[in-house]
């Protein structure tokens, strides 16, 4: 069945591939400016109003988030493996690595939801119960940046889920890799942004 689907699939057209790549790069450039604005604002507020901030390890669970960061980095590795498998025409590898990437992305989101729950309902800081967006500039900037990033991860997981379903239908192969390449660009961007956020928000 997979061979029939591969045989029936039309070949990639150069212009379509180029257009999709350029479109993704343009989108990612706009996202770079968006996150640069958020991160820049955080840095200015963080060091301009240091009295409103506690040390990260006094409020945030740095250890759990470090593990979550490792999970997201692993998902980038499996995404690379999925694309390599597609280039090699390895159908089993495509399915395995796409499924692993989707699962790791979903796990990252699950840990982030757990972190939010713990912060909001079990953390006390600045004289109030719970660390929420209302907890001054610190709370507002923390939840804004990590929340927007989490939304981007959610969109990526949805797209990865779709790509995985298509993999089980025999859609991806040596003659049809550009969709995975474009999706991989987005996923690696999300990973890179999180590494920067983790460093700035959790470690500094």
N, C-alpha and C positions, 0 to 999 in steps of 0.2 A: 504493500500500500504506500509506504514511504517513498519507494522507488518510482511508483507511478506519479505521485505528487511532485517529485523532483523533476521528472521528465516533462510533466505538463506545465511546469512553472516557466513563465517567460523570462528570458535573460535580462539582467540589469542593463538599463540604458545609461550611458555615461553622463548625459545632461541631468537626468533625474538624481543620480548619485551625487553629482557635484552640487546641485541645488540644495539637497537635503543637508549635506555637510556644511555648506556656507550658511544655510538657515540656522543650523544648530550653533555654529560659531558666533553668529550675530546675536542669537539669544543668550549665549553664555557670556558674551561681552556685556550685554545689558545687565545680566545677573551679577557680574563682577562689580559693576558700578553700584548696584543696589546694596550688595553686602559690604562693599567698601564704605558706603555711606553709613550703614549701621555700625560697623566696627569702628570707624572713625569717630562717630558720635559717642560710642561707648568709651573709647580711650580718652576723649576730651572730658567727658563727664566724670570718668573714674578718677582721673588725676587732678581734675579741677575742683572736685567736691569729695575728697578722700574721706572726710568725716562721715559721709553717708554710706560708706562701704565698710563691711567687715572683711576680714581675711577670708578668701574662698574656702579654706578648709574648716572655718568656723560655721559655715552655712551649708556648703555643698558637699556631697559625697564624692570626693575626688577619685577614690579608689574604684567605685562602681562605674563612674563615667570613663575612667581610664580603660577599664575592661570593655566598655561599650565602644570606645574609640577603636580598640583593637578588633572588635567584631566588624566594624564598618571597613577598616583597612583590609581585613580578610575578604570581605565582599568585593572589593576592588580586584583582588587577586583572582577570585573565581570568575569575575566578569572578563578579565583578560584571558583566562583559560577557556571560557565559553567562546570567545571570538576566535581564538586559535583553533579550537575544535571545529568551528564552522569553516574556517579557511582550509582545514585538512579534510573536510567532509565527514568528520567523525560524529555521526548522529547520536550515539550514546553519550559522548562527551558533551555535546551541545546541551542535551537534556539534563544531564547530571549537574553541570556547572551553572546553567541558568537557574535550575531549581535551588541549588545551594545559594546563589546570589540573592534570589528572592527571599529565601528563608532567613538569611543573615540580615537583610534589610528590614524584614518584618521583626526580627528579634531586636534589632537596634531600636526600633520604634517602641516595642514593648518595654524595654528597659527605660526608655525616656519617659513613658507614661508612668512607670513605677516611680521614677525619680520625682516627677511632678507631684504624684500622690503623696510621697513622703515629705516633700518640701511644704506642700500646702496644708496637710493635715497633722503632721507630726513634728514640725520644726517651729521653734520659737526664736524670734529675732526682733530687735528694735522695739521691744515692749509689747509685741502683739503675737497672737497665736497663729503660727503658719507664716511661711515665706511666700508671698503672693505678688502679683503685679502691682498691688497697692502699697507694697512695702518700700516706698520711696523710689528714688532714681535707680537704686540697685535692682530692686524687684522688677521695675518696669523694663529696664534695658535687658536684664537676663531673660525674662520670658519672651520679650519681643524677638531677640536674636535667635534663641534656641527654638522658639516656636515657629518662626519662619523657616528655619532650617529643617525642622521636623516635617513641616508641610511639604518642602521640596523632596524629602526622603519618601514621604507617603506617595507623592506623584510618581517617583521613580519606582517604588515597589509595585504600584498598579501597572506601570508599563512593563516591568520585568515579568509580572504575572502573565500579562498578555503575550509577551515574547515566549515565555515558557510553554504556554498552551499551543502557540504556533509551532514550537519545536516538536511537540508530541504529534503534530500533524504533518511533520516532515517538511516544514516551510523553509528552514535555514539549511544552507549547504555551501559548498565551495563556490557555487555560482550565484549565491544570494547572501551576502554578508553585510551589506552596507547598513541595513536596519540595526543590526547588532552593534556595528561600529558607532553609529550616531547615538544609540542608547548608551553605549559605553562611555562616550565623551561626557554625556550628562552625569552619569553615575560617578565617574572619576572626579568631576567638578564638585559634586556634592560631598564626596569624601574629603577632597582638599580643603573645602570651606570649613568642614567640621574640625579638621586638624588645627586650623588657624583659630577657630572659635574656642576649642578646648584649651589651647595654649594661652590665649588672652583672658578668657573668662575663668578658667579653673586653676590655672597655674601661676598667674601673675597677681 
